[in-house]
Amino acid sequence: MSTRSPPDHFSTTSTSGLPGNRLAGSTACERPGTKGDPVVASRVGASGGLLPAVARGAAYPVLLAAVVGTAAATIVLHWDPGVISPLFVAGVIPYFVLLERVIPFNPDWHPDAREWGWYGVYFLITALGAAIAQALVTAVVGALAPATPQWPLWAEVPAALLLGSLGSYVVHRLGHTNSFLWRFHGVHHVPEKVNVGNNGVNHVLDIVLAQGVVQASLALAGFSLQSVFVVGLFVTAQGYFTHANIDITIGPLNHVLAGPEQHRLHHSTDLSEAGHYGSDLAIWDHLFRSYTWVPGRSPRAVGLGDPASFPRTNAVVASFLHPLRPRAARR
């Protein structure tokens, strides 16, 4: 059992707007024996050739174009969002699986056949959790969310994204800093790889809480069903994008949007750099001082600092019963 307390990852130089959290004192960690140089890693899986070069340049623009195109077609053609959303996920996952083969960040992070099997089990459980969360807030959304936008969509969508992203950030950060919530969220941090497959490795109640809070907040704020759908597509795309084992950078956009470079640090076993609680926008990490990424920075290892503190990913039943133990593990 690890003796580390989840609140929280950072040094105590100042206090954020979130009660009980301590903030990062710097944006770079140090290698043992160096003089303050940030941990900078070369691209492990970098490969040359025309196809990888095109894939690196086009991967993110194509994803964003798919979000915009799908949202626009659904609204204009009056498609059923409940049907389109899972179809969108069914397209996004193989897209990133292919990219992970063409431009892998770390080839050692490719799942083997057995891991894909376990990831599939967790994916179905995560989908169940999302469905439960959706069911819990459907009545609220139906009662409070207007069927048609009260503002122009171009204004409502950014506002809904900002509110939903803030709610997601707070829940995610509490999942790391609150010892009770860490019992559930820690399941996601067990794998010692970061790839699109294990994006779905979650405790079902962690998903119910996270998605329920975000969706309920948007409904209570009175955002339209259309704007909630558009934001949902973007957040879904961002979630798989940030978790993908792909060798790309989004450059200065890293300071506005979340990306794979940041999220790999979030999974670092070095808690001094494991900030980045935003999975869609990076602005909240800047605002609340949990932003640690600098160009070229990459974790030496990902997973849990104490791997024995949680059941392994293949122990599905044990993982879901883990929070019921008298004293759950702490990261």
C-alpha positions in Angstrom: 0.0 0.0 0.0 1.5 3.3 -1.0 1.8 5.9 1.6 1.5 8.8 -0.8 -1.5 11.0 -0.3 -3.4 12.0 -3.4 -3.8 15.7 -2.4 -1.8 16.5 -4.4 0.9 16.3 -7.1 2.5 19.6 -6.8 4.9 21.6 -4.6 3.5 24.2 -2.2 4.5 27.6 -3.6 1.0 29.1 -3.7 -2.6 28.2 -3.6 -5.1 27.8 -6.6 -8.7 28.7 -6.8 -9.6 25.1 -6.0 -9.7 24.6 -2.2 -7.1 22.2 -0.8 -4.9 22.0 -3.9 -1.2 23.0 -4.0 0.3 24.3 -7.1 3.3 23.6 -9.2 6.3 25.7 -8.3 7.9 25.4 -11.8 7.2 24.1 -15.2 10.1 21.7 -15.4 11.3 18.8 -13.4 14.9 17.8 -13.1 16.8 14.7 -14.0 18.8 13.4 -11.0 22.2 14.9 -11.1 21.4 17.7 -13.6 21.1 21.4 -13.0 17.5 22.2 -13.5 17.2 21.0 -17.1 13.7 19.8 -18.0 13.2 16.2 -18.8 13.2 16.3 -22.6 12.8 13.1 -24.6 13.3 12.5 -28.3 10.3 11.1 -30.2 10.7 7.4 -29.4 8.7 6.2 -32.4 9.7 8.9 -34.9 9.9 7.6 -38.4 10.6 9.2 -41.7 9.0 9.0 -45.1 6.1 10.8 -46.9 3.2 9.0 -45.3 4.3 9.6 -41.7 5.0 13.3 -42.6 1.5 13.7 -44.1 -0.1 11.9 -41.3 1.5 14.1 -38.7 0.4 17.2 -40.4 -3.1 16.1 -41.3 -4.2 14.0 -38.3 -5.6 16.7 -36.1 -7.1 19.0 -38.8 -8.9 15.9 -40.2 -10.3 15.1 -36.8 -11.5 18.7 -36.2 -13.0 18.7 -39.7 -14.9 15.5 -38.9 -16.3 17.1 -35.7 -17.5 20.2 -37.6 -18.8 18.2 -40.5 -20.7 15.7 -38.4 -22.2 18.4 -36.2 -23.3 20.5 -39.1 -24.8 17.5 -41.0 -26.7 16.3 -38.0 -28.2 19.7 -37.3 -29.0 20.6 -40.9 -30.3 17.2 -41.9 -32.1 16.6 -38.6 -30.3 13.4 -37.8 -30.8 11.7 -34.4 -27.9 12.7 -32.1 -28.5 9.6 -30.1 -27.6 7.5 -33.2 -24.8 9.8 -34.6 -22.8 10.0 -31.3 -22.0 6.3 -31.1 -21.4 6.1 -34.8 -18.9 9.0 -34.5 -17.0 7.1 -31.7 -17.1 4.0 -34.0 -15.2 6.0 -36.6 -12.8 7.9 -34.3 -11.4 4.8 -32.6 -10.2 2.9 -35.8 -8.9 6.3 -37.1 -6.5 6.6 -34.2 -5.7 2.8 -34.1 -4.5 3.3 -37.7 -2.5 6.5 -36.9 -0.9 4.7 -33.9 0.6 2.2 -36.4 1.7 4.9 -39.0 3.1 7.5 -36.5 3.5 5.8 -33.1 5.0 7.9 -30.3 6.3 4.8 -28.6 6.0 1.4 -30.4 6.3 -0.4 -27.0 2.9 1.1 -26.1 1.1 -0.9 -28.8 -1.5 -3.1 -27.1 -1.1 -6.9 -27.7 -4.1 -9.1 -28.5 -4.7 -9.9 -24.9 -4.7 -6.3 -23.9 -7.1 -5.4 -26.7 -9.4 -8.0 -25.2 -9.4 -6.4 -21.8 -9.7 -2.9 -23.3 -12.8 -4.1 -25.1 -14.3 -5.3 -21.8 -13.6 -1.9 -20.2 -14.9 -0.1 -23.2 -18.3 -1.8 -22.9 -18.4 -1.0 -19.2 -17.4 2.6 -19.9 -20.2 2.8 -22.4 -22.6 1.5 -19.8 -21.4 4.1 -17.4 -21.9 6.8 -20.0 -25.4 5.5 -20.7 -26.3 5.5 -17.0 -25.0 9.1 -16.7 -27.1 10.1 -19.7 -30.2 8.4 -18.3 -29.8 10.2 -15.0 -29.7 13.6 -16.6 -32.1 13.0 -19.5 -35.1 14.2 -17.5 -33.2 17.3 -16.4 -32.1 18.0 -20.0 -35.6 17.5 -21.3 -37.1 19.7 -18.8 -34.6 22.6 -18.8 -32.7 22.6 -22.0 -34.5 24.4 -24.8 -35.1 22.5 -28.0 -33.8 25.4 -30.1 -30.9 27.6 -29.3 -31.7 30.8 -27.4 -28.4 32.3 -28.6 -26.8 31.9 -32.0 -25.0 28.5 -32.1 -21.7 30.3 -32.8 -22.0 31.9 -29.4 -23.7 29.1 -27.5 -21.3 26.4 -28.4 -18.2 28.1 -27.1 -20.0 29.1 -23.9 -21.2 25.5 -23.4 -17.7 24.2 -24.1 -16.2 26.5 -21.5 -18.7 25.5 -18.8 -18.5 21.8 -19.5 -14.8 21.9 -19.7 -14.5 23.6 -16.4 -16.8 21.1 -14.8 -14.8 18.2 -16.3 -11.5 19.8 -15.0 -12.8 20.1 -11.5 -14.1 16.6 -11.3 -10.9 15.2 -12.8 -8.7 17.1 -10.4 -10.8 16.0 -7.5 -10.4 12.4 -8.7 -6.7 12.8 -8.1 -6.7 15.0 -4.9 -9.6 13.4 -3.0 -8.7 10.1 -1.5 -12.2 8.7 -1.8 -12.6 9.6 -5.5 -9.1 8.4 -6.3 -10.3 4.9 -5.4 -12.4 5.0 -8.5 -10.3 7.2 -10.9 -7.1 5.3 -10.1 -8.3 2.4 -12.2 -7.7 4.5 -15.3 -4.0 5.0 -14.3 -3.1 1.4 -13.8 -1.9 0.7 -17.4 1.8 1.4 -18.1 1.0 2.5 -21.6 -1.0 5.4 -23.0 -2.9 4.5 -26.2 -6.3 4.9 -27.7 -7.4 1.5 -26.5 -6.9 2.1 -22.8 -8.7 5.4 -23.0 -11.7 3.3 -22.0 -10.1 1.7 -19.0 -12.3 3.3 -16.3 -14.3 2.5 -13.2 -18.0 2.7 -14.2 -18.8 5.0 -11.3 -16.0 7.3 -12.2 -17.6 7.8 -15.6 -21.1 8.2 -14.1 -19.8 11.0 -11.9 -17.7 12.8 -14.4 -20.2 12.7 -17.3 -23.2 13.2 -15.0 -21.7 16.4 -13.5 -20.8 17.9 -16.9 -24.1 17.0 -18.6 -26.2 18.2 -15.7 -24.3 21.5 -15.5 -25.0 22.2 -19.1 -28.6 21.3 -18.8 -29.1 23.4 -15.7 -27.4 26.4 -17.5 -30.1 26.1 -20.1 -28.0 25.3 -23.1 -29.8 23.9 -26.1 -29.8 20.2 -27.1 -27.9 21.2 -30.3 -25.1 23.0 -28.5 -24.8 20.1 -26.0 -24.5 17.6 -28.9 -21.8 19.7 -30.7 -19.8 20.1 -27.5 -20.2 16.3 -26.9 -18.7 15.5 -30.3 -15.7 17.8 -29.7 -15.1 16.5 -26.2 -15.3 12.9 -27.4 -12.8 13.5 -30.2 -10.5 15.3 -27.8 -10.6 12.5 -25.3 -9.4 9.9 -27.8 -6.9 12.4 -29.4 -5.2 13.2 -26.1 -4.9 9.5 -25.2 -3.6 8.4 -28.6 -0.1 7.0 -28.9 0.7 9.2 -31.9 3.8 11.2 -32.7 2.4 14.6 -33.4 2.5 18.1 -31.9 -0.1 20.8 -32.1 2.5 23.5 -31.3 1.2 26.7 -29.7 -2.3 25.3 -29.6 -1.1 23.2 -26.7 -1.7 26.3 -24.6 -5.4 26.4 -25.6 -6.3 22.8 -26.4 -5.3 19.6 -24.7 -3.1 17.2 -26.7 -1.2 13.9 -26.5 2.0 15.6 -25.3 0.2 17.0 -22.3 -1.8 13.9 -21.4 1.2 11.7 -21.5 2.6 13.8 -18.7 -0.7 13.5 -16.8 -0.1 9.7 -16.7 3.5 10.2 -15.5 4.7 8.3 -12.5 6.6 11.5 -11.5 3.8 13.4 -9.7 5.7 16.7 -10.0 4.9 16.8 -13.7 1.6 14.9 -13.7 -0.8 17.8 -14.0 -2.9 18.5 -17.0 -6.4 17.6 -15.8 -8.0 19.2 -18.8 -8.8 16.6 -21.5 -10.3 19.1 -24.0 -9.1 22.6 -23.2 -5.7 23.5 -21.6 -6.8 26.9 -20.3 -8.0 25.6 -16.9 -4.6 24.0 -16.3 -3.0 27.4 -17.0 -5.5 29.2 -14.8 -5.2 26.8 -11.8 -1.4 26.2 -12.3 -1.5 22.5 -13.1 0.2 23.1 -16.5 3.6 21.5 -16.6 4.3 20.8 -20.3 7.2 22.4 -22.2 8.2 21.6 -25.8 9.9 18.2 -26.0 9.0 17.2 -22.4 7.9 13.6 -22.0 7.5 11.2 -19.0 10.1 8.6 -18.3 7.4 6.2 -17.2 3.6 6.2 -17.0 1.2 4.3 -14.7 1.1 4.2 -10.9 4.0 5.1 -8.7 3.1 2.0 -6.6 1.8 -0.6 -9.2 0.8 -3.0 -6.4 -1.6 -0.5 -4.9 -4.4 -1.3 -7.5 -5.4 -4.5 -9.1 -4.0 -5.0 -12.6 -6.1 -4.1 -15.6 -6.9 -7.7 -16.4 -8.4 -8.2 -13.0 -11.7 -6.6 -14.0 -13.8 -7.7 -11.0 -11.2 -6.9 -8.5 -10.7 -3.4 -10.1 -14.4 -2.6 -9.7 -14.5 -3.9 -6.1 -11.3 -2.1 -5.2 -13.1 1.0 -3.9 -14.9 -1.1 -1.3 -11.7 -2.1 0.4 -11.4 -0.5 3.9 -8.5 1.6 2.8 -8.0 2.2 -0.9 -4.7 2.8 -2.5 -3.3 6.3 -2.9 -1.3 7.4 -5.9 
